[in-house]
Amino acid sequence: MSKHFYSILLALMIMGPDLALAANPALGGATYQRHCAQCHGGNGSPTMAGAADFKRGQGMMQSDQSLLARIQKGKNACPAFFGVLNKQQTLDVIAHIRTLF
Ligand code: HEC
């Protein structure tokens, strides 16, 4: 095996865990339609008065980490999704919402 091969292998081992965490907006879209669209609207324009308007990026000007915590915990009429969606599913939903505006 060449030295080159081992450097690539090492790079993949280091990057591996992060790649596994990369968010998937397509999977997130399906989860969004199932759990969020009834209030936030299929395309991000809210169907419920007072729900964040994702077409305008409302409520989205925060980091993925802070959104993750917010979605898990819920906010007023926005239900808590801790125990409903796992961390990866929630990050996928966030990635999807970021495509709406
Ligand atoms: C029952 C209706 C309802 C459902 C279902 C719902 N939301 Fe909400 N959401 C709201 C309302 C209402 C607000 C505004 C809360 C407030 O600021 O008082 C909101 C606000 C938000 C915000 C902005 C938070 C902030 O910091 O201002 C985010 C992000 C959000 N929702 C994400 C989601 C996601 C992701 C889902 C699906 C997994 C979801 N919501 C499902 C009603 C809903």
Residues whose N, C-alpha, C, O or C-beta is under 5 A from the ligand:
A	BS01	HEC	H35 C36 C39 A49 G50 A51 A52 Q58 G59 R70 I71 K75 N76 A77 C78 P79 V93
